[in-house]
Amino acid sequence: MSHTSQRPGAPDAVLAADVGRTTCRVACYRDGAAGLVRSSASGSSLVDRDGVASLVAVVLEAAEWVLEDGGGPDIVAIGVTGAAQDRDAAQRFAAGIQARFPAARVVVTTDVVTAHAGALAARPGVVMVAGTGAVALAASEEAVPRIVDGAGWLLGDDGGGVSIGRAGLRAALRWQDGRDGGSADLAAAAQGRFGPLANLIEQVQGDRSPARVLASFAPDVVELAGGDEPVARRILQRAVSDLAETTVVACQAMPPADELAISYSGGLFTRTDLVTAPWRDAVTRAVPRARVHDPAGDALYGAYSVVAAESRLYGELMYDLPPGREGPGRAAVG
């Protein structure tokens, strides 16, 4: 996705990155326009063991490719999963990036902030993000930002790709055992993706990123739900209900107004018929003032726009390391 709007005085070169638990995307914006986008596997978050070092390496490898011979960035802006949960890790991650680009200002925030900034063009409102995980952010000029869910694949992320994939694989194993709630179609899909079900437990639990493996089965569940397979359909309906509940709770953190802007981001929302439309209906029934907008841009654009616009919506969720700093940075805005 290419965007060319730029505010007066915006930086000439912004290296922007969107780093989720499964995928890292990096692009360099020069004079407001995005160049080539580099996508690679991330496989971890900042809160994981060795997550900081691993993700610094992933981002820098992609950065070398997108920068080519165009010169270094004025600003590096990164939305990375785990930044909201571990501020110390976010600081160490920023320092690792700045070690490679010492002349650049480095801004690190959570990936839900960059998703919000992309979807609503860094304007007040609520954005629901549903990809590997699931998290909503309410941001306004009158109150501190409020994150709802985003608790990770073990404790939360209800309605996200991990929860859908896990429920689908559980149904496959229940069918293999002959227990209620199983699905022959989901079992067949699991065997098609992972091989014999006898090896499935080892494949998931033995992987460096079990969340990635679980989420990789979500598209199969969604596809079967679209074909009216009953177990898959119930799994997806529960996921949509969870996403709607998370969104509605986030809306409660917004100040009173006649209208409330809401948008969405993440791979699950690519299925308009099965996810976006029923989620939109549930949210607008529960929150009459809600006005659901299609996303203005993606999270990669959000990483650029949040620094180009110098948005003040996100407060302490942003960590800002000025050029040449080796010690702790400061909140970008507040």
Secondary structure as a PSIPRED ss2 file (coil, helix, strand):
# PSIPRED VFORMAT (PSIPRED V4.0)

   1 M C   1.000  0.000  0.000
   2 S C   1.000  0.000  0.000
   3 H C   1.000  0.000  0.000
   4 T C   1.000  0.000  0.000
   5 S C   1.000  0.000  0.000
   6 Q C   1.000  0.000  0.000
   7 R C   1.000  0.000  0.000
   8 P C   1.000  0.000  0.000
   9 G C   1.000  0.000  0.000
  10 A C   1.000  0.000  0.000
  11 P C   1.000  0.000  0.000
  12 D C   1.000  0.000  0.000
  13 A E   0.000  0.000  1.000
  14 V E   0.000  0.000  1.000
  15 L E   0.000  0.000  1.000
  16 A E   0.000  0.000  1.000
  17 A E   0.000  0.000  1.000
  18 D E   0.000  0.000  1.000
  19 V E   0.000  0.000  1.000
  20 G C   1.000  0.000  0.000
  21 R C   1.000  0.000  0.000
  22 T C   1.000  0.000  0.000
  23 T E   0.000  0.000  1.000
  24 C E   0.000  0.000  1.000
  25 R E   0.000  0.000  1.000
  26 V E   0.000  0.000  1.000
  27 A E   0.000  0.000  1.000
  28 C E   0.000  0.000  1.000
  29 Y E   0.000  0.000  1.000
  30 R E   0.000  0.000  1.000
  31 D C   1.000  0.000  0.000
  32 G C   1.000  0.000  0.000
  33 A E   0.000  0.000  1.000
  34 A E   0.000  0.000  1.000
  35 G E   0.000  0.000  1.000
  36 L E   0.000  0.000  1.000
  37 V E   0.000  0.000  1.000
  38 R E   0.000  0.000  1.000
  39 S E   0.000  0.000  1.000
  40 S E   0.000  0.000  1.000
  41 A E   0.000  0.000  1.000
  42 S C   1.000  0.000  0.000
  43 G C   1.000  0.000  0.000
  44 S C   1.000  0.000  0.000
  45 S C   1.000  0.000  0.000
  46 L C   1.000  0.000  0.000
  47 V C   1.000  0.000  0.000
  48 D C   1.000  0.000  0.000
  49 R C   1.000  0.000  0.000
  50 D C   1.000  0.000  0.000
  51 G H   0.000  1.000  0.000
  52 V H   0.000  1.000  0.000
  53 A H   0.000  1.000  0.000
  54 S H   0.000  1.000  0.000
  55 L H   0.000  1.000  0.000
  56 V H   0.000  1.000  0.000
  57 A H   0.000  1.000  0.000
  58 V H   0.000  1.000  0.000
  59 V H   0.000  1.000  0.000
  60 L H   0.000  1.000  0.000
  61 E H   0.000  1.000  0.000
  62 A H   0.000  1.000  0.000
  63 A H   0.000  1.000  0.000
  64 E H   0.000  1.000  0.000
  65 W H   0.000  1.000  0.000
  66 V H   0.000  1.000  0.000
  67 L H   0.000  1.000  0.000
  68 E C   1.000  0.000  0.000
  69 D C   1.000  0.000  0.000
  70 G C   1.000  0.000  0.000
  71 G C   1.000  0.000  0.000
  72 G C   1.000  0.000  0.000
  73 P C   1.000  0.000  0.000
  74 D C   1.000  0.000  0.000
  75 I E   0.000  0.000  1.000
  76 V E   0.000  0.000  1.000
  77 A E   0.000  0.000  1.000
  78 I E   0.000  0.000  1.000
  79 G E   0.000  0.000  1.000
  80 V E   0.000  0.000  1.000
  81 T C   1.000  0.000  0.000
  82 G C   1.000  0.000  0.000
  83 A C   1.000  0.000  0.000
  84 A C   1.000  0.000  0.000
  85 Q C   1.000  0.000  0.000
  86 D C   1.000  0.000  0.000
  87 R H   0.000  1.000  0.000
  88 D H   0.000  1.000  0.000
  89 A H   0.000  1.000  0.000
  90 A H   0.000  1.000  0.000
  91 Q H   0.000  1.000  0.000
  92 R H   0.000  1.000  0.000
  93 F H   0.000  1.000  0.000
  94 A H   0.000  1.000  0.000
  95 A H   0.000  1.000  0.000
  96 G H   0.000  1.000  0.000
  97 I H   0.000  1.000  0.000
  98 Q H   0.000  1.000  0.000
  99 A H   0.000  1.000  0.000
 100 R H   0.000  1.000  0.000
 101 F C   1.000  0.000  0.000
 102 P C   1.000  0.000  0.000
 103 A C   1.000  0.000  0.000
 104 A C   1.000  0.000  0.000
 105 R E   0.000  0.000  1.000
 106 V E   0.000  0.000  1.000
 107 V E   0.000  0.000  1.000
 108 V E   0.000  0.000  1.000
 109 T E   0.000  0.000  1.000
 110 T C   1.000  0.000  0.000
 111 D H   0.000  1.000  0.000
 112 V H   0.000  1.000  0.000
 113 V H   0.000  1.000  0.000
 114 T H   0.000  1.000  0.000
 115 A H   0.000  1.000  0.000
 116 H H   0.000  1.000  0.000
 117 A H   0.000  1.000  0.000
 118 G H   0.000  1.000  0.000
 119 A H   0.000  1.000  0.000
 120 L C   1.000  0.000  0.000
 121 A C   1.000  0.000  0.000
 122 A C   1.000  0.000  0.000
 123 R C   1.000  0.000  0.000
 124 P C   1.000  0.000  0.000
 125 G E   0.000  0.000  1.000
 126 V E   0.000  0.000  1.000
 127 V E   0.000  0.000  1.000
 128 M E   0.000  0.000  1.000
 129 V E   0.000  0.000  1.000
 130 A E   0.000  0.000  1.000
 131 G C   1.000  0.000  0.000
 132 T C   1.000  0.000  0.000
 133 G C   1.000  0.000  0.000
 134 A E   0.000  0.000  1.000
 135 V E   0.000  0.000  1.000
 136 A E   0.000  0.000  1.000
 137 L E   0.000  0.000  1.000
 138 A E   0.000  0.000  1.000
 139 A E   0.000  0.000  1.000
 140 S C   1.000  0.000  0.000
 141 E C   1.000  0.000  0.000
 142 E C   1.000  0.000  0.000
 143 A C   1.000  0.000  0.000
 144 V C   1.000  0.000  0.000
 145 P C   1.000  0.000  0.000
 146 R E   0.000  0.000  1.000
 147 I E   0.000  0.000  1.000
 148 V E   0.000  0.000  1.000
 149 D E   0.000  0.000  1.000
 150 G C   1.000  0.000  0.000
 151 A C   1.000  0.000  0.000
 152 G C   1.000  0.000  0.000
 153 W C   1.000  0.000  0.000
 154 L C   1.000  0.000  0.000
 155 L C   1.000  0.000  0.000
 156 G C   1.000  0.000  0.000
 157 D C   1.000  0.000  0.000
 158 D C   1.000  0.000  0.000
 159 G C   1.000  0.000  0.000
 160 G C   1.000  0.000  0.000
 161 G H   0.000  1.000  0.000
 162 V H   0.000  1.000  0.000
 163 S H   0.000  1.000  0.000
 164 I H   0.000  1.000  0.000
 165 G H   0.000  1.000  0.000
 166 R H   0.000  1.000  0.000
 167 A H   0.000  1.000  0.000
 168 G H   0.000  1.000  0.000
 169 L H   0.000  1.000  0.000
 170 R H   0.000  1.000  0.000
 171 A H   0.000  1.000  0.000
 172 A H   0.000  1.000  0.000
 173 L H   0.000  1.000  0.000
 174 R H   0.000  1.000  0.000
 175 W H   0.000  1.000  0.000
 176 Q H   0.000  1.000  0.000
 177 D H   0.000  1.000  0.000
 178 G C   1.000  0.000  0.000
 179 R C   1.000  0.000  0.000
 180 D C   1.000  0.000  0.000
 181 G C   1.000  0.000  0.000
 182 G C   1.000  0.000  0.000
 183 S C   1.000  0.000  0.000
 184 A H   0.000  1.000  0.000
 185 D H   0.000  1.000  0.000
 186 L H   0.000  1.000  0.000
 187 A H   0.000  1.000  0.000
 188 A H   0.000  1.000  0.000
 189 A H   0.000  1.000  0.000
 190 A H   0.000  1.000  0.000
 191 Q H   0.000  1.000  0.000
 192 G H   0.000  1.000  0.000
 193 R H   0.000  1.000  0.000
 194 F H   0.000  1.000  0.000
 195 G C   1.000  0.000  0.000
 196 P C   1.000  0.000  0.000
 197 L H   0.000  1.000  0.000
 198 A H   0.000  1.000  0.000
 199 N H   0.000  1.000  0.000
 200 L H   0.000  1.000  0.000
 201 I H   0.000  1.000  0.000
 202 E H   0.000  1.000  0.000
 203 Q H   0.000  1.000  0.000
 204 V H   0.000  1.000  0.000
 205 Q H   0.000  1.000  0.000
 206 G C   1.000  0.000  0.000
 207 D C   1.000  0.000  0.000
 208 R C   1.000  0.000  0.000
 209 S C   1.000  0.000  0.000
 210 P H   0.000  1.000  0.000
 211 A H   0.000  1.000  0.000
 212 R H   0.000  1.000  0.000
 213 V H   0.000  1.000  0.000
 214 L H   0.000  1.000  0.000
 215 A H   0.000  1.000  0.000
 216 S C   1.000  0.000  0.000
 217 F C   1.000  0.000  0.000
 218 A H   0.000  1.000  0.000
 219 P H   0.000  1.000  0.000
 220 D H   0.000  1.000  0.000
 221 V H   0.000  1.000  0.000
 222 V H   0.000  1.000  0.000
 223 E H   0.000  1.000  0.000
 224 L H   0.000  1.000  0.000
 225 A H   0.000  1.000  0.000
 226 G H   0.000  1.000  0.000
 227 G C   1.000  0.000  0.000
 228 D C   1.000  0.000  0.000
 229 E C   1.000  0.000  0.000
 230 P H   0.000  1.000  0.000
 231 V H   0.000  1.000  0.000
 232 A H   0.000  1.000  0.000
 233 R H   0.000  1.000  0.000
 234 R H   0.000  1.000  0.000
 235 I H   0.000  1.000  0.000
 236 L H   0.000  1.000  0.000
 237 Q H   0.000  1.000  0.000
 238 R H   0.000  1.000  0.000
 239 A H   0.000  1.000  0.000
 240 V H   0.000  1.000  0.000
 241 S H   0.000  1.000  0.000
 242 D H   0.000  1.000  0.000
 243 L H   0.000  1.000  0.000
 244 A H   0.000  1.000  0.000
 245 E H   0.000  1.000  0.000
 246 T H   0.000  1.000  0.000
 247 T H   0.000  1.000  0.000
 248 V H   0.000  1.000  0.000
 249 V H   0.000  1.000  0.000
 250 A H   0.000  1.000  0.000
 251 C H   0.000  1.000  0.000
 252 Q C   1.000  0.000  0.000
 253 A C   1.000  0.000  0.000
 254 M C   1.000  0.000  0.000
 255 P C   1.000  0.000  0.000
 256 P C   1.000  0.000  0.000
 257 A C   1.000  0.000  0.000
 258 D C   1.000  0.000  0.000
 259 E C   1.000  0.000  0.000
 260 L E   0.000  0.000  1.000
 261 A E   0.000  0.000  1.000
 262 I E   0.000  0.000  1.000
 263 S E   0.000  0.000  1.000
 264 Y E   0.000  0.000  1.000
 265 S E   0.000  0.000  1.000
 266 G C   1.000  0.000  0.000
 267 G H   0.000  1.000  0.000
 268 L H   0.000  1.000  0.000
 269 F H   0.000  1.000  0.000
 270 T H   0.000  1.000  0.000
 271 R C   1.000  0.000  0.000
 272 T H   0.000  1.000  0.000
 273 D H   0.000  1.000  0.000
 274 L H   0.000  1.000  0.000
 275 V H   0.000  1.000  0.000
 276 T H   0.000  1.000  0.000
 277 A H   0.000  1.000  0.000
 278 P H   0.000  1.000  0.000
 279 W H   0.000  1.000  0.000
 280 R H   0.000  1.000  0.000
 281 D H   0.000  1.000  0.000
 282 A H   0.000  1.000  0.000
 283 V H   0.000  1.000  0.000
 284 T H   0.000  1.000  0.000
 285 R H   0.000  1.000  0.000
 286 A H   0.000  1.000  0.000
 287 V C   1.000  0.000  0.000
 288 P C   1.000  0.000  0.000
 289 R C   1.000  0.000  0.000
 290 A E   0.000  0.000  1.000
 291 R E   0.000  0.000  1.000
 292 V E   0.000  0.000  1.000
 293 H C   1.000  0.000  0.000
 294 D C   1.000  0.000  0.000
 295 P C   1.000  0.000  0.000
 296 A C   1.000  0.000  0.000
 297 G C   1.000  0.000  0.000
 298 D C   1.000  0.000  0.000
 299 A H   0.000  1.000  0.000
 300 L H   0.000  1.000  0.000
 301 Y H   0.000  1.000  0.000
 302 G H   0.000  1.000  0.000
 303 A H   0.000  1.000  0.000
 304 Y H   0.000  1.000  0.000
 305 S H   0.000  1.000  0.000
 306 V H   0.000  1.000  0.000
 307 V H   0.000  1.000  0.000
 308 A H   0.000  1.000  0.000
 309 A C   1.000  0.000  0.000
 310 E C   1.000  0.000  0.000
 311 S C   1.000  0.000  0.000
 312 R C   1.000  0.000  0.000
 313 L C   1.000  0.000  0.000
 314 Y C   1.000  0.000  0.000
 315 G H   0.000  1.000  0.000
 316 E H   0.000  1.000  0.000
 317 L H   0.000  1.000  0.000
 318 M E   0.000  0.000  1.000
 319 Y E   0.000  0.000  1.000
 320 D E   0.000  0.000  1.000
 321 L E   0.000  0.000  1.000
 322 P C   1.000  0.000  0.000
 323 P C   1.000  0.000  0.000
 324 G C   1.000  0.000  0.000
 325 R C   1.000  0.000  0.000
 326 E C   1.000  0.000  0.000
 327 G C   1.000  0.000  0.000
 328 P C   1.000  0.000  0.000
 329 G C   1.000  0.000  0.000
 330 R E   0.000  0.000  1.000
 331 A E   0.000  0.000  1.000
 332 A C   1.000  0.000  0.000
 333 V C   1.000  0.000  0.000
 334 G C   1.000  0.000  0.000
